[in-house]
Amino acid sequence: MNVIDRLEQLLSFISGASLSVLAAGVFLQVVMRYAFSYTPFWSEEAFRILLVWCVMAGAAVSVRGNQHIRVDFIVETFPPAVRRVIYSLIDVATLVFFVAVVVAGYDAVTFNHSMRTVALQWPMSYLIAAVPLGFAAAAVFLLVRMRAQRQARRLA
């Protein structure tokens, strides 16, 4: 198993664990609210942080499997050679976007590290870090996929 596979496994675990804790926590929060008229003051904030980490990790894993939704009914009408060029351009534009988000996200993490969340009093960077880390992983997965496609074209 290589490093990319391990990264995918780690992100899948983070996403699945976050979703599991989130689902159980929200269920308990609703039960506590209606059965005991009590809601922990920290729960909304903690679940929001879990949701962001779950989404960013899951989105990166989806890039690895090329599972994001594409509206490609127009592209599919073109000949295969033109389709390859269009999809390659889309991949390059996507990669540029991912890198831009990583750079901006890093700036946001460093800028907001001294700020604290209201209820938990955690550094805001704990929440914000999910964005550049998720996009960085997505960029790595996209680069690996682009390289594999390029090698497959050479062999064909």
C-alpha positions as CSV (number, residue, x, y, z in Angstrom):
1,M,0.0,0.0,0.0
2,N,1.5,3.3,-1.0
3,V,1.3,6.8,0.6
4,I,-1.6,7.9,-1.5
5,D,-3.7,4.9,-0.5
6,R,-2.9,5.5,3.2
7,L,-3.9,9.2,2.8
8,E,-7.2,8.1,1.3
9,Q,-7.8,5.6,4.1
10,L,-7.0,8.3,6.7
11,L,-9.4,10.8,5.1
12,S,-12.1,8.2,4.7
13,F,-11.7,7.3,8.4
14,I,-11.8,11.0,9.4
15,S,-14.9,11.6,7.3
16,G,-16.7,8.4,8.5
17,A,-15.8,9.0,12.2
18,S,-16.8,12.6,12.0
19,L,-20.1,11.7,10.4
20,S,-20.8,8.9,13.0
21,V,-20.0,11.2,15.9
22,L,-22.1,14.0,14.3
23,A,-25.1,11.8,13.8
24,A,-25.0,10.3,17.3
25,G,-24.4,13.7,18.8
26,V,-27.2,15.5,17.0
27,F,-29.5,12.6,18.0
28,L,-28.5,12.9,21.7
29,Q,-28.8,16.7,21.5
30,V,-32.4,16.4,20.2
31,V,-33.3,13.9,22.9
32,M,-31.7,16.0,25.6
33,R,-33.5,19.1,24.3
34,Y,-37.0,17.6,24.2
35,A,-36.7,15.1,27.0
36,F,-34.7,17.1,29.6
37,S,-35.1,20.7,28.3
38,Y,-31.3,20.9,28.3
39,T,-28.9,21.4,25.4
40,P,-25.1,21.4,26.1
41,F,-23.8,24.9,25.3
42,W,-20.9,23.5,23.3
43,S,-22.8,21.0,21.1
44,E,-23.8,23.2,18.2
45,E,-20.3,24.5,17.8
46,A,-18.7,21.1,18.1
47,F,-21.0,19.6,15.5
48,R,-20.4,22.4,13.1
49,I,-16.6,21.8,13.4
50,L,-17.2,18.0,12.8
51,L,-19.4,18.8,9.8
52,V,-16.7,20.9,8.2
53,W,-14.0,18.2,8.7
54,C,-16.3,15.5,7.5
55,V,-17.2,17.4,4.3
56,M,-13.6,18.4,3.5
57,A,-12.2,14.9,4.0
58,G,-15.0,13.3,2.0
59,A,-14.6,15.8,-0.8
60,A,-10.9,15.0,-1.1
61,V,-11.6,11.2,-1.2
62,S,-14.2,11.9,-3.9
63,V,-11.6,13.6,-6.0
64,R,-9.4,10.5,-5.7
65,G,-12.2,8.3,-7.1
66,N,-13.3,10.9,-9.7
67,Q,-16.8,10.8,-8.1
68,H,-17.7,14.4,-8.1
69,I,-20.7,15.3,-10.2
70,R,-19.9,16.7,-13.7
71,V,-22.4,18.1,-16.1
72,D,-20.9,16.6,-19.3
73,F,-23.7,16.1,-21.7
74,I,-22.3,18.7,-24.1
75,V,-18.8,17.5,-23.8
76,E,-19.9,13.9,-24.5
77,T,-21.1,15.0,-28.0
78,F,-17.5,15.8,-29.1
79,P,-15.1,13.3,-30.6
80,P,-12.9,11.4,-28.1
81,A,-9.8,13.5,-28.8
82,V,-11.6,16.8,-28.2
83,R,-13.1,15.3,-25.0
84,R,-9.7,14.4,-23.7
85,V,-8.5,18.0,-24.3
86,I,-11.5,19.5,-22.6
87,Y,-11.3,17.2,-19.6
88,S,-7.5,17.9,-19.3
89,L,-8.2,21.6,-19.3
90,I,-10.9,21.1,-16.7
91,D,-8.5,19.2,-14.5
92,V,-5.8,21.9,-14.9
93,A,-8.3,24.6,-14.0
94,T,-9.5,22.6,-11.0
95,L,-5.9,22.0,-9.8
96,V,-5.2,25.8,-10.1
97,F,-8.4,26.4,-8.0
98,F,-7.4,23.8,-5.4
99,V,-3.9,25.4,-5.0
100,A,-5.4,28.9,-4.7
101,V,-7.8,27.7,-1.9
102,V,-4.8,26.0,-0.2
103,V,-2.8,29.3,-0.3
104,A,-5.8,31.4,0.9
105,G,-6.7,28.8,3.5
106,Y,-3.2,28.8,4.9
107,D,-3.4,32.6,5.2
108,A,-6.8,32.3,6.9
109,V,-5.5,29.7,9.4
110,T,-2.5,31.8,10.4
111,F,-4.5,35.0,10.6
112,N,-7.3,33.5,12.7
113,H,-5.3,31.3,15.0
114,S,-5.5,33.7,17.9
115,M,-9.3,34.0,17.6
116,R,-11.3,31.5,19.7
117,T,-14.6,29.8,19.1
118,V,-17.4,31.1,21.4
119,A,-18.4,28.0,23.3
120,L,-15.4,25.7,23.2
121,Q,-12.8,28.4,23.3
122,W,-10.7,26.5,20.7
123,P,-8.6,28.4,18.2
124,M,-10.6,29.1,15.1
125,S,-7.7,27.6,13.1
126,Y,-8.9,24.2,14.2
127,L,-12.0,24.7,12.2
128,I,-10.5,26.7,9.3
129,A,-7.6,24.2,8.9
130,A,-9.9,21.6,7.4
131,V,-10.3,23.7,4.3
132,P,-6.7,24.0,3.1
133,L,-5.9,20.5,4.3
134,G,-8.9,19.0,2.4
135,F,-8.0,21.0,-0.7
136,A,-4.4,20.1,-0.5
137,A,-5.3,16.4,-0.3
138,A,-7.7,16.9,-3.2
139,A,-4.9,18.5,-5.2
140,V,-2.6,15.6,-4.5
141,F,-5.2,13.1,-5.6
142,L,-6.0,15.1,-8.7
143,L,-2.3,15.2,-9.6
144,V,-2.0,11.5,-9.2
145,R,-5.0,10.9,-11.3
146,M,-3.8,13.3,-14.0
147,R,-0.4,11.5,-14.1
148,A,-2.1,8.1,-14.4
149,Q,-4.2,9.4,-17.3
150,R,-1.2,10.8,-19.0
151,Q,0.7,7.5,-18.6
152,A,-2.3,5.5,-19.9
153,R,-2.5,7.8,-23.0
154,R,1.2,7.1,-23.7
155,L,0.7,3.4,-23.5
156,A,-2.3,3.5,-25.7
